[in-house]
Amino acid sequence: MSQLQGMEQQGHAAPVVLSSQAGLARIQAASQENAQKILAVQGELSKAIQHITAFLRSLTDGLPTSDN
């Protein structure tokens, strides 16, 4: 007999299931929080890249282009 079957027969299955559901809920909440943090970091990185691009373009303003 497996350990789970033994627990079911003794009436311990419900707490195990509830504990597993609570653990799953915590993992899902943490996953959602991490997804929001990732989106925030992506947004900040995008802004930083835009600033870097603008800066690099400002360095080349007024310089002759290579296609002349």
mmCIF file of the N, C-alpha and C atoms, coordinates in Angstrom:
data_MODEL
# 
_entry.id   MODEL 
# 
loop_
_atom_site.group_PDB 
_atom_site.id 
_atom_site.type_symbol 
_atom_site.label_atom_id 
_atom_site.label_alt_id 
_atom_site.label_comp_id 
_atom_site.label_asym_id 
_atom_site.label_entity_id 
_atom_site.label_seq_id 
_atom_site.pdbx_PDB_ins_code 
_atom_site.Cartn_x 
_atom_site.Cartn_y 
_atom_site.Cartn_z 
_atom_site.occupancy 
_atom_site.B_iso_or_equiv 
_atom_site.pdbx_formal_charge 
_atom_site.auth_seq_id 
_atom_site.auth_comp_id 
_atom_site.auth_asym_id 
_atom_site.auth_atom_id 
_atom_site.pdbx_PDB_model_num 
ATOM 1   N N  . MET A 1 1  ? 0.853  -1.174 0.000   1.00 0.00 ? 1  MET A N  1 
ATOM 2   C CA . MET A 1 1  ? 0.000  0.000  0.000   1.00 0.00 ? 1  MET A CA 1 
ATOM 3   C C  . MET A 1 1  ? 0.901  1.240  0.000   1.00 0.00 ? 1  MET A C  1 
ATOM 4   N N  . SER A 1 2  ? 0.562  2.208  -0.846  1.00 0.00 ? 2  SER A N  1 
ATOM 5   C CA . SER A 1 2  ? 1.370  3.415  -0.910  1.00 0.00 ? 2  SER A CA 1 
ATOM 6   C C  . SER A 1 2  ? 1.113  4.293  0.305   1.00 0.00 ? 2  SER A C  1 
ATOM 7   N N  . GLN A 1 3  ? 2.007  5.248  0.531   1.00 0.00 ? 3  GLN A N  1 
ATOM 8   C CA . GLN A 1 3  ? 1.854  6.150  1.673   1.00 0.00 ? 3  GLN A CA 1 
ATOM 9   C C  . GLN A 1 3  ? 0.576  6.986  1.536   1.00 0.00 ? 3  GLN A C  1 
ATOM 10  N N  . LEU A 1 4  ? 0.273  7.443  0.311   1.00 0.00 ? 4  LEU A N  1 
ATOM 11  C CA . LEU A 1 4  ? -0.930 8.248  0.091   1.00 0.00 ? 4  LEU A CA 1 
ATOM 12  C C  . LEU A 1 4  ? -2.190 7.422  0.369   1.00 0.00 ? 4  LEU A C  1 
ATOM 13  N N  . GLN A 1 5  ? -2.199 6.162  -0.091  1.00 0.00 ? 5  GLN A N  1 
ATOM 14  C CA . GLN A 1 5  ? -3.359 5.317  0.175   1.00 0.00 ? 5  GLN A CA 1 
ATOM 15  C C  . GLN A 1 5  ? -3.542 5.101  1.669   1.00 0.00 ? 5  GLN A C  1 
ATOM 16  N N  . GLY A 1 6  ? -2.449 4.931  2.369   1.00 0.00 ? 6  GLY A N  1 
ATOM 17  C CA . GLY A 1 6  ? -2.525 4.761  3.817   1.00 0.00 ? 6  GLY A CA 1 
ATOM 18  C C  . GLY A 1 6  ? -3.056 6.014  4.489   1.00 0.00 ? 6  GLY A C  1 
ATOM 19  N N  . MET A 1 7  ? -2.646 7.165  4.020   1.00 0.00 ? 7  MET A N  1 
ATOM 20  C CA . MET A 1 7  ? -3.117 8.422  4.578   1.00 0.00 ? 7  MET A CA 1 
ATOM 21  C C  . MET A 1 7  ? -4.605 8.618  4.292   1.00 0.00 ? 7  MET A C  1 
ATOM 22  N N  . GLU A 1 8  ? -5.021 8.235  3.080   1.00 0.00 ? 8  GLU A N  1 
ATOM 23  C CA . GLU A 1 8  ? -6.439 8.358  2.726   1.00 0.00 ? 8  GLU A CA 1 
ATOM 24  C C  . GLU A 1 8  ? -7.289 7.510  3.656   1.00 0.00 ? 8  GLU A C  1 
ATOM 25  N N  . GLN A 1 9  ? -6.827 6.313  3.931   1.00 0.00 ? 9  GLN A N  1 
ATOM 26  C CA . GLN A 1 9  ? -7.592 5.422  4.794   1.00 0.00 ? 9  GLN A CA 1 
ATOM 27  C C  . GLN A 1 9  ? -7.647 5.944  6.225   1.00 0.00 ? 9  GLN A C  1 
ATOM 28  N N  . GLN A 1 10 ? -6.633 6.688  6.631   1.00 0.00 ? 10 GLN A N  1 
ATOM 29  C CA . GLN A 1 10 ? -6.598 7.224  7.988   1.00 0.00 ? 10 GLN A CA 1 
ATOM 30  C C  . GLN A 1 10 ? -7.272 8.591  8.077   1.00 0.00 ? 10 GLN A C  1 
ATOM 31  N N  . GLY A 1 11 ? -7.747 9.137  6.946   1.00 0.00 ? 11 GLY A N  1 
ATOM 32  C CA . GLY A 1 11 ? -8.421 10.423 6.965   1.00 0.00 ? 11 GLY A CA 1 
ATOM 33  C C  . GLY A 1 11 ? -7.482 11.615 6.862   1.00 0.00 ? 11 GLY A C  1 
ATOM 34  N N  . HIS A 1 12 ? -6.263 11.391 6.420   1.00 0.00 ? 12 HIS A N  1 
ATOM 35  C CA . HIS A 1 12 ? -5.281 12.470 6.321   1.00 0.00 ? 12 HIS A CA 1 
ATOM 36  C C  . HIS A 1 12 ? -5.183 13.065 4.921   1.00 0.00 ? 12 HIS A C  1 
ATOM 37  N N  . ALA A 1 13 ? -5.935 12.554 3.986   1.00 0.00 ? 13 ALA A N  1 
ATOM 38  C CA . ALA A 1 13 ? -5.816 13.016 2.599   1.00 0.00 ? 13 ALA A CA 1 
ATOM 39  C C  . ALA A 1 13 ? -6.258 14.466 2.448   1.00 0.00 ? 13 ALA A C  1 
ATOM 40  N N  . ALA A 1 14 ? -7.335 14.859 3.123   1.00 0.00 ? 14 ALA A N  1 
ATOM 41  C CA . ALA A 1 14 ? -7.840 16.229 2.977   1.00 0.00 ? 14 ALA A CA 1 
ATOM 42  C C  . ALA A 1 14 ? -6.804 17.261 3.389   1.00 0.00 ? 14 ALA A C  1 
ATOM 43  N N  . PRO A 1 15 ? -6.130 17.120 4.534   1.00 0.00 ? 15 PRO A N  1 
ATOM 44  C CA . PRO A 1 15 ? -5.104 18.102 4.881   1.00 0.00 ? 15 PRO A CA 1 
ATOM 45  C C  . PRO A 1 15 ? -3.953 18.146 3.877   1.00 0.00 ? 15 PRO A C  1 
ATOM 46  N N  . VAL A 1 16 ? -3.596 16.995 3.330   1.00 0.00 ? 16 VAL A N  1 
ATOM 47  C CA . VAL A 1 16 ? -2.519 16.947 2.338   1.00 0.00 ? 16 VAL A CA 1 
ATOM 48  C C  . VAL A 1 16 ? -2.943 17.712 1.091   1.00 0.00 ? 16 VAL A C  1 
ATOM 49  N N  . VAL A 1 17 ? -4.173 17.500 0.642   1.00 0.00 ? 17 VAL A N  1 
ATOM 50  C CA . VAL A 1 17 ? -4.677 18.192 -0.540  1.00 0.00 ? 17 VAL A CA 1 
ATOM 51  C C  . VAL A 1 17 ? -4.760 19.687 -0.282  1.00 0.00 ? 17 VAL A C  1 
ATOM 52  N N  . LEU A 1 18 ? -5.298 20.080 0.869   1.00 0.00 ? 18 LEU A N  1 
ATOM 53  C CA . LEU A 1 18 ? -5.405 21.502 1.197   1.00 0.00 ? 18 LEU A CA 1 
ATOM 54  C C  . LEU A 1 18 ? -4.036 22.149 1.287   1.00 0.00 ? 18 LEU A C  1 
ATOM 55  N N  . SER A 1 19 ? -3.095 21.432 1.865   1.00 0.00 ? 19 SER A N  1 
ATOM 56  C CA . SER A 1 19 ? -1.730 21.948 1.955   1.00 0.00 ? 19 SER A CA 1 
ATOM 57  C C  . SER A 1 19 ? -1.135 22.124 0.564   1.00 0.00 ? 19 SER A C  1 
ATOM 58  N N  . SER A 1 20 ? -1.386 21.165 -0.313  1.00 0.00 ? 20 SER A N  1 
ATOM 59  C CA . SER A 1 20 ? -0.894 21.259 -1.691  1.00 0.00 ? 20 SER A CA 1 
ATOM 60  C C  . SER A 1 20 ? -1.553 22.425 -2.418  1.00 0.00 ? 20 SER A C  1 
ATOM 61  N N  . GLN A 1 21 ? -2.855 22.622 -2.190  1.00 0.00 ? 21 GLN A N  1 
ATOM 62  C CA . GLN A 1 21 ? -3.560 23.734 -2.840  1.00 0.00 ? 21 GLN A CA 1 
ATOM 63  C C  . GLN A 1 21 ? -3.037 25.067 -2.328  1.00 0.00 ? 21 GLN A C  1 
ATOM 64  N N  . ALA A 1 22 ? -2.747 25.154 -1.037  1.00 0.00 ? 22 ALA A N  1 
ATOM 65  C CA . ALA A 1 22 ? -2.205 26.393 -0.466  1.00 0.00 ? 22 ALA A CA 1 
ATOM 66  C C  . ALA A 1 22 ? -0.819 26.668 -1.044  1.00 0.00 ? 22 ALA A C  1 
ATOM 67  N N  . GLY A 1 23 ? -0.034 25.624 -1.171  1.00 0.00 ? 23 GLY A N  1 
ATOM 68  C CA . GLY A 1 23 ? 1.293  25.779 -1.767  1.00 0.00 ? 23 GLY A CA 1 
ATOM 69  C C  . GLY A 1 23 ? 1.203  26.231 -3.211  1.00 0.00 ? 23 GLY A C  1 
ATOM 70  N N  . LEU A 1 24 ? 0.282  25.648 -3.951  1.00 0.00 ? 24 LEU A N  1 
ATOM 71  C CA . LEU A 1 24 ? 0.075  26.028 -5.347  1.00 0.00 ? 24 LEU A CA 1 
ATOM 72  C C  . LEU A 1 24 ? -0.368 27.487 -5.437  1.00 0.00 ? 24 LEU A C  1 
ATOM 73  N N  . ALA A 1 25 ? -1.256 27.893 -4.547  1.00 0.00 ? 25 ALA A N  1 
ATOM 74  C CA . ALA A 1 25 ? -1.729 29.285 -4.541  1.00 0.00 ? 25 ALA A CA 1 
ATOM 75  C C  . ALA A 1 25 ? -0.577 30.243 -4.271  1.00 0.00 ? 25 ALA A C  1 
ATOM 76  N N  . ARG A 1 26 ? 0.308  29.878 -3.346  1.00 0.00 ? 26 ARG A N  1 
ATOM 77  C CA . ARG A 1 26 ? 1.480  30.731 -3.061  1.00 0.00 ? 26 ARG A CA 1 
ATOM 78  C C  . ARG A 1 26 ? 2.394  30.827 -4.273  1.00 0.00 ? 26 ARG A C  1 
ATOM 79  N N  . ILE A 1 27 ? 2.603  29.712 -4.933  1.00 0.00 ? 27 ILE A N  1 
ATOM 80  C CA . ILE A 1 27 ? 3.462  29.698 -6.125  1.00 0.00 ? 27 ILE A CA 1 
ATOM 81  C C  . ILE A 1 27 ? 2.843  30.535 -7.232  1.00 0.00 ? 27 ILE A C  1 
ATOM 82  N N  . GLN A 1 28 ? 1.523  30.410 -7.419  1.00 0.00 ? 28 GLN A N  1 
ATOM 83  C CA . GLN A 1 28 ? 0.851  31.193 -8.458  1.00 0.00 ? 28 GLN A CA 1 
ATOM 84  C C  . GLN A 1 28 ? 0.915  32.687 -8.149  1.00 0.00 ? 28 GLN A C  1 
ATOM 85  N N  . ALA A 1 29 ? 0.758  33.059 -6.883  1.00 0.00 ? 29 ALA A N  1 
ATOM 86  C CA . ALA A 1 29 ? 0.843  34.469 -6.496  1.00 0.00 ? 29 ALA A CA 1 
ATOM 87  C C  . ALA A 1 29 ? 2.252  34.996 -6.727  1.00 0.00 ? 29 ALA A C  1 
ATOM 88  N N  . ALA A 1 30 ? 3.254  34.224 -6.365  1.00 0.00 ? 30 ALA A N  1 
ATOM 89  C CA . ALA A 1 30 ? 4.641  34.636 -6.581  1.00 0.00 ? 30 ALA A CA 1 
ATOM 90  C C  . ALA A 1 30 ? 4.936  34.754 -8.074  1.00 0.00 ? 30 ALA A C  1 
ATOM 91  N N  . SER A 1 31 ? 4.395  33.848 -8.861  1.00 0.00 ? 31 SER A N  1 
ATOM 92  C CA . SER A 1 31 ? 4.587  33.886 -10.304 1.00 0.00 ? 31 SER A CA 1 
ATOM 93  C C  . SER A 1 31 ? 3.986  35.159 -10.901 1.00 0.00 ? 31 SER A C  1 
ATOM 94  N N  . GLN A 1 32 ? 2.780  35.505 -10.446 1.00 0.00 ? 32 GLN A N  1 
ATOM 95  C CA . GLN A 1 32 ? 2.118  36.730 -10.922 1.00 0.00 ? 32 GLN A CA 1 
ATOM 96  C C  . GLN A 1 32 ? 2.933  37.960 -10.529 1.00 0.00 ? 32 GLN A C  1 
ATOM 97  N N  . GLU A 1 33 ? 3.434  37.974 -9.312  1.00 0.00 ? 33 GLU A N  1 
ATOM 98  C CA . GLU A 1 33 ? 4.251  39.101 -8.844  1.00 0.00 ? 33 GLU A CA 1 
ATOM 99  C C  . GLU A 1 33 ? 5.533  39.213 -9.673  1.00 0.00 ? 33 GLU A C  1 
ATOM 100 N N  . ASN A 1 34 ? 6.151  38.077 -9.955  1.00 0.00 ? 34 ASN A N  1 
ATOM 101 C CA . ASN A 1 34 ? 7.365  38.080 -10.770 1.00 0.00 ? 34 ASN A CA 1 
ATOM 102 C C  . ASN A 1 34 ? 7.081  38.564 -12.187 1.00 0.00 ? 34 ASN A C  1 
ATOM 103 N N  . ALA A 1 35 ? 5.947  38.174 -12.747 1.00 0.00 ? 35 ALA A N  1 
ATOM 104 C CA . ALA A 1 35 ? 5.582  38.624 -14.090 1.00 0.00 ? 35 ALA A CA 1 
ATOM 105 C C  . ALA A 1 35 ? 5.425  40.147 -14.113 1.00 0.00 ? 35 ALA A C  1 
ATOM 106 N N  . GLN A 1 36 ? 4.815  40.709 -13.066 1.00 0.00 ? 36 GLN A N  1 
ATOM 107 C CA . GLN A 1 36 ? 4.656  42.164 -12.998 1.00 0.00 ? 36 GLN A CA 1 
ATOM 108 C C  . GLN A 1 36 ? 6.005  42.854 -12.867 1.00 0.00 ? 36 GLN A C  1 
ATOM 109 N N  . LYS A 1 37 ? 6.902  42.281 -12.092 1.00 0.00 ? 37 LYS A N  1 
ATOM 110 C CA . LYS A 1 37 ? 8.244  42.847 -11.938 1.00 0.00 ? 37 LYS A CA 1 
ATOM 111 C C  . LYS A 1 37 ? 9.012  42.802 -13.261 1.00 0.00 ? 37 LYS A C  1 
ATOM 112 N N  . ILE A 1 38 ? 8.865  41.709 -13.982 1.00 0.00 ? 38 ILE A N  1 
ATOM 113 C CA . ILE A 1 38 ? 9.533  41.576 -15.281 1.00 0.00 ? 38 ILE A CA 1 
ATOM 114 C C  . ILE A 1 38 ? 9.034  42.640 -16.243 1.00 0.00 ? 38 ILE A C  1 
ATOM 115 N N  . LEU A 1 39 ? 7.722  42.853 -16.279 1.00 0.00 ? 39 LEU A N  1 
ATOM 116 C CA . LEU A 1 39 ? 7.168  43.892 -17.154 1.00 0.00 ? 39 LEU A CA 1 
ATOM 117 C C  . LEU A 1 39 ? 7.701  45.271 -16.775 1.00 0.00 ? 39 LEU A C  1 
ATOM 118 N N  . ALA A 1 40 ? 7.820  45.543 -15.488 1.00 0.00 ? 40 ALA A N  1 
ATOM 119 C CA . ALA A 1 40 ? 8.345  46.836 -15.037 1.00 0.00 ? 40 ALA A CA 1 
ATOM 120 C C  . ALA A 1 40 ? 9.801  46.998 -15.465 1.00 0.00 ? 40 ALA A C  1 
ATOM 121 N N  . VAL A 1 41 ? 10.595 45.959 -15.315 1.00 0.00 ? 41 VAL A N  1 
ATOM 122 C CA . VAL A 1 41 ? 12.009 46.019 -15.709 1.00 0.00 ? 41 VAL A CA 1 
ATOM 123 C C  . VAL A 1 41 ? 12.126 46.192 -17.222 1.00 0.00 ? 41 VAL A C  1 
ATOM 124 N N  . GLN A 1 42 ? 11.303 45.487 -17.987 1.00 0.00 ? 42 GLN A N  1 
ATOM 125 C CA . GLN A 1 42 ? 11.323 45.635 -19.440 1.00 0.00 ? 42 GLN A CA 1 
ATOM 126 C C  . GLN A 1 42 ? 11.009 47.069 -19.844 1.00 0.00 ? 42 GLN A C  1 
ATOM 127 N N  . GLY A 1 43 ? 10.043 47.680 -19.174 1.00 0.00 ? 43 GLY A N  1 
ATOM 128 C CA . GLY A 1 43 ? 9.695  49.064 -19.469 1.00 0.00 ? 43 GLY A CA 1 
ATOM 129 C C  . GLY A 1 43 ? 10.843 50.011 -19.177 1.00 0.00 ? 43 GLY A C  1 
ATOM 130 N N  . GLU A 1 44 ? 11.510 49.806 -18.045 1.00 0.00 ? 44 GLU A N  1 
ATOM 131 C CA . GLU A 1 44 ? 12.647 50.660 -17.687 1.00 0.00 ? 44 GLU A CA 1 
ATOM 132 C C  . GLU A 1 44 ? 13.821 50.446 -18.641 1.00 0.00 ? 44 GLU A C  1 
ATOM 133 N N  . LEU A 1 45 ? 14.049 49.205 -19.048 1.00 0.00 ? 45 LEU A N  1 
ATOM 134 C CA . LEU A 1 45 ? 15.120 48.933 -20.016 1.00 0.00 ? 45 LEU A CA 1 
ATOM 135 C C  . LEU A 1 45 ? 14.825 49.593 -21.356 1.00 0.00 ? 45 LEU A C  1 
ATOM 136 N N  . SER A 1 46 ? 13.581 49.568 -21.765 1.00 0.00 ? 46 SER A N  1 
ATOM 137 C CA . SER A 1 46 ? 13.189 50.212 -23.019 1.00 0.00 ? 46 SER A CA 1 
ATOM 138 C C  . SER A 1 46 ? 13.464 51.706 -22.960 1.00 0.00 ? 46 SER A C  1 
ATOM 139 N N  . LYS A 1 47 ? 13.122 52.334 -21.833 1.00 0.00 ? 47 LYS A N  1 
ATOM 140 C CA . LYS A 1 47 ? 13.401 53.766 -21.667 1.00 0.00 ? 47 LYS A CA 1 
ATOM 141 C C  . LYS A 1 47 ? 14.902 54.032 -21.714 1.00 0.00 ? 47 LYS A C  1 
ATOM 142 N N  . ALA A 1 48 ? 15.679 53.197 -21.055 1.00 0.00 ? 48 ALA A N  1 
ATOM 143 C CA . ALA A 1 48 ? 17.133 53.369 -21.036 1.00 0.00 ? 48 ALA A CA 1 
ATOM 144 C C  . ALA A 1 48 ? 17.708 53.244 -22.448 1.00 0.00 ? 48 ALA A C  1 
ATOM 145 N N  . ILE A 1 49 ? 17.223 52.268 -23.205 1.00 0.00 ? 49 ILE A N  1 
ATOM 146 C CA . ILE A 1 49 ? 17.702 52.088 -24.578 1.00 0.00 ? 49 ILE A CA 1 
ATOM 147 C C  . ILE A 1 49 ? 17.349 53.301 -25.436 1.00 0.00 ? 49 ILE A C  1 
ATOM 148 N N  . GLN A 1 50 ? 16.157 53.855 -25.229 1.00 0.00 ? 50 GLN A N  1 
ATOM 149 C CA . GLN A 1 50 ? 15.765 55.058 -25.974 1.00 0.00 ? 50 GLN A CA 1 
ATOM 150 C C  . GLN A 1 50 ? 16.684 56.231 -25.642 1.00 0.00 ? 50 GLN A C  1 
ATOM 151 N N  . HIS A 1 51 ? 17.043 56.390 -24.368 1.00 0.00 ? 51 HIS A N  1 
ATOM 152 C CA . HIS A 1 51 ? 17.948 57.461 -23.970 1.00 0.00 ? 51 HIS A CA 1 
ATOM 153 C C  . HIS A 1 51 ? 19.349 57.252 -24.553 1.00 0.00 ? 51 HIS A C  1 
ATOM 154 N N  . ILE A 1 52 ? 19.822 56.027 -24.525 1.00 0.00 ? 52 ILE A N  1 
ATOM 155 C CA . ILE A 1 52 ? 21.145 55.723 -25.087 1.00 0.00 ? 52 ILE A CA 1 
ATOM 156 C C  . ILE A 1 52 ? 21.152 55.994 -26.583 1.00 0.00 ? 52 ILE A C  1 
ATOM 157 N N  . THR A 1 53 ? 20.089 55.575 -27.271 1.00 0.00 ? 53 THR A N  1 
ATOM 158 C CA . THR A 1 53 ? 19.986 55.805 -28.709 1.00 0.00 ? 53 THR A CA 1 
ATOM 159 C C  . THR A 1 53 ? 19.987 57.294 -29.019 1.00 0.00 ? 53 THR A C  1 
ATOM 160 N N  . ALA A 1 54 ? 19.229 58.066 -28.257 1.00 0.00 ? 54 ALA A N  1 
ATOM 161 C CA . ALA A 1 54 ? 19.192 59.521 -28.465 1.00 0.00 ? 54 ALA A CA 1 
ATOM 162 C C  . ALA A 1 54 ? 20.568 60.129 -28.218 1.00 0.00 ? 54 ALA A C  1 
ATOM 163 N N  . PHE A 1 55 ? 21.259 59.667 -27.198 1.00 0.00 ? 55 PHE A N  1 
ATOM 164 C CA . PHE A 1 55 ? 22.597 60.173 -26.902 1.00 0.00 ? 55 PHE A CA 1 
ATOM 165 C C  . PHE A 1 55 ? 23.561 59.856 -28.047 1.00 0.00 ? 55 PHE A C  1 
ATOM 166 N N  . LEU A 1 56 ? 23.545 58.621 -28.508 1.00 0.00 ? 56 LEU A N  1 
ATOM 167 C CA . LEU A 1 56 ? 24.452 58.242 -29.602 1.00 0.00 ? 56 LEU A CA 1 
ATOM 168 C C  . LEU A 1 56 ? 24.145 59.027 -30.868 1.00 0.00 ? 56 LEU A C  1 
ATOM 169 N N  . ARG A 1 57 ? 22.874 59.250 -31.142 1.00 0.00 ? 57 ARG A N  1 
ATOM 170 C CA . ARG A 1 57 ? 22.507 60.058 -32.313 1.00 0.00 ? 57 ARG A CA 1 
ATOM 171 C C  . ARG A 1 57 ? 23.005 61.491 -32.155 1.00 0.00 ? 57 ARG A C  1 
ATOM 172 N N  . SER A 1 58 ? 22.948 62.012 -30.928 1.00 0.00 ? 58 SER A N  1 
ATOM 173 C CA . SER A 1 58 ? 23.410 63.389 -30.703 1.00 0.00 ? 58 SER A CA 1 
ATOM 174 C C  . SER A 1 58 ? 24.906 63.515 -30.960 1.00 0.00 ? 58 SER A C  1 
ATOM 175 N N  . LEU A 1 59 ? 25.638 62.439 -30.772 1.00 0.00 ? 59 LEU A N  1 
ATOM 176 C CA . LEU A 1 59 ? 27.085 62.463 -31.024 1.00 0.00 ? 59 LEU A CA 1 
ATOM 177 C C  . LEU A 1 59 ? 27.391 62.541 -32.517 1.00 0.00 ? 59 LEU A C  1 
ATOM 178 N N  . THR A 1 60 ? 26.493 62.031 -33.331 1.00 0.00 ? 60 THR A N  1 
ATOM 179 C CA . THR A 1 60 ? 26.742 61.998 -34.773 1.00 0.00 ? 60 THR A CA 1 
ATOM 180 C C  . THR A 1 60 ? 26.045 63.131 -35.511 1.00 0.00 ? 60 THR A C  1 
ATOM 181 N N  . ASP A 1 61 ? 25.247 63.949 -34.831 1.00 0.00 ? 61 ASP A N  1 
ATOM 182 C CA . ASP A 1 61 ? 24.562 65.062 -35.485 1.00 0.00 ? 61 ASP A CA 1 
ATOM 183 C C  . ASP A 1 61 ? 25.591 66.018 -36.080 1.00 0.00 ? 61 ASP A C  1 
ATOM 184 N N  . GLY A 1 62 ? 25.400 66.332 -37.337 1.00 0.00 ? 62 GLY A N  1 
ATOM 185 C CA . GLY A 1 62 ? 26.281 67.286 -38.013 1.00 0.00 ? 62 GLY A CA 1 
ATOM 186 C C  . GLY A 1 62 ? 27.516 66.654 -38.629 1.00 0.00 ? 62 GLY A C  1 
ATOM 187 N N  . LEU A 1 63 ? 27.765 65.394 -38.351 1.00 0.00 ? 63 LEU A N  1 
ATOM 188 C CA . LEU A 1 63 ? 28.919 64.727 -38.978 1.00 0.00 ? 63 LEU A CA 1 
ATOM 189 C C  . LEU A 1 63 ? 28.534 64.286 -40.379 1.00 0.00 ? 63 LEU A C  1 
ATOM 190 N N  . PRO A 1 64 ? 29.504 64.316 -41.287 1.00 0.00 ? 64 PRO A N  1 
ATOM 191 C CA . PRO A 1 64 ? 29.187 63.832 -42.640 1.00 0.00 ? 64 PRO A CA 1 
ATOM 192 C C  . PRO A 1 64 ? 28.837 62.341 -42.618 1.00 0.00 ? 64 PRO A C  1 
ATOM 193 N N  . THR A 1 65 ? 27.895 61.949 -43.459 1.00 0.00 ? 65 THR A N  1 
ATOM 194 C CA . THR A 1 65 ? 27.502 60.550 -43.529 1.00 0.00 ? 65 THR A CA 1 
ATOM 195 C C  . THR A 1 65 ? 28.479 59.787 -44.409 1.00 0.00 ? 65 THR A C  1 
ATOM 196 N N  . SER A 1 66 ? 28.548 58.491 -44.262 1.00 0.00 ? 66 SER A N  1 
ATOM 197 C CA . SER A 1 66 ? 29.483 57.668 -45.021 1.00 0.00 ? 66 SER A CA 1 
ATOM 198 C C  . SER A 1 66 ? 28.986 57.363 -46.422 1.00 0.00 ? 66 SER A C  1 
ATOM 199 N N  . ASP A 1 67 ? 27.741 57.715 -46.755 1.00 0.00 ? 67 ASP A N  1 
ATOM 200 C CA . ASP A 1 67 ? 27.213 57.381 -48.080 1.00 0.00 ? 67 ASP A CA 1 
ATOM 201 C C  . ASP A 1 67 ? 27.428 58.514 -49.088 1.00 0.00 ? 67 ASP A C  1 
ATOM 202 N N  . ASN A 1 68 ? 28.224 59.540 -48.726 1.00 0.00 ? 68 ASN A N  1 
ATOM 203 C CA . ASN A 1 68 ? 28.545 60.628 -49.678 1.00 0.00 ? 68 ASN A CA 1 
ATOM 204 C C  . ASN A 1 68 ? 29.744 60.292 -50.493 1.00 0.00 ? 68 ASN A C  1 
# 
